[in-house]
Amino acid sequence: MQLFFNTGKKLGIHSAHGNKLGRQLARLDVAKKWEDMNLPGWGLYPLKDKLKDHYSISVNGNWRMIFKFEGEDVVLVDYQDYHLKNRNNDD
């Protein structure tokens, strides 16, 4: 994701997700708190359990961007297919 954010190279992301993911990363770059990511259609929600204090927004279908703030700084960003992630965690 860092490579995509810095250069626009889509290595490691679905090319069809590039436009929306780019907008989401740009918004995350200027956000000061998780609530700043609460835009229509992005499906912002707080995560629970092991991912308490992390938040998720929808990129496309099963794909989500997960992030965490410390103060006004984003300290973690992940892009994943949550169905695949959940299946792998059940093993």
N, C-alpha and C positions, 0 to 999 in steps of 0.2 A: 504494500500500500504506500509506503514511503516513496518508492521509486515512481509510482503513478502520480502521487501528489506533487513531487518535485519536477518531474519531466513529462508527464502525460503518457509515458510508455505503459501499455496495458498488460505487461508481463505479470502473470499471477492473478489477473482478474478477468472476468468474462467481458469481452469487448462490448457486448450489448448493455452492460451495466455502466460503461464509462461515463456517459453524460450525467446521469443522475448521481453516481458516486462522486464525480468531480464536484458537482454542486454541493453535495453533502459535506465533503471534505473542506471545501472553501468556507462553508458556514461554520463548521466545527473549528476551523482555524481562527475565526473572529469571535466565537462564542466565549462567554465568560462564566456561564453556568449551564447545567444540563437542560434547564428549561428553555434556553435559547434555541434548542434543536426541535422544539415542539411546533413543527410546521404541518399544515394540512397534507394528508396523504403519506406522511413519513412514519406514522404509527409508533411514536415514541412511548417507551414504557420502561419502568425500572425492573431490574432483574433481582432474583432472590437467591437465598442459600449461599453457595460458594461464590456467586457473582454479585453479592450484595454491594451496593454503591456503584454498580455498573449500570449502563443504560443501553438500550437497543433501539435502532430505527430500521425500517424496512428499506432495502435497496430494490429488490425485485423477487417475487415469489418467495422461496425459502431463504433467500440470501438477506443477511442482516449485517449492519455495521454496529459493533459494540464498542463502547467507549467509557472512560472514567475520568472524572475531574478531581484534581487536588487543588483546592482554592479556585483560582481562575484559569488554571492550566490543565489541558488535556494531557494525561499521562499514559494512556493506553488506548490504542485503536486496533480493532480486529475486524476482519471481513470474512464471514463464514456462512455456509449452508447449515442452518441450525438443525435440519432433519438429519443430515449426515453426521453432524457433531453429536447429536443426542443418541443416534444409533451406535456410534463408536464408544460412547461413554457407558452404554449398557452392557458391554462385553465383560 
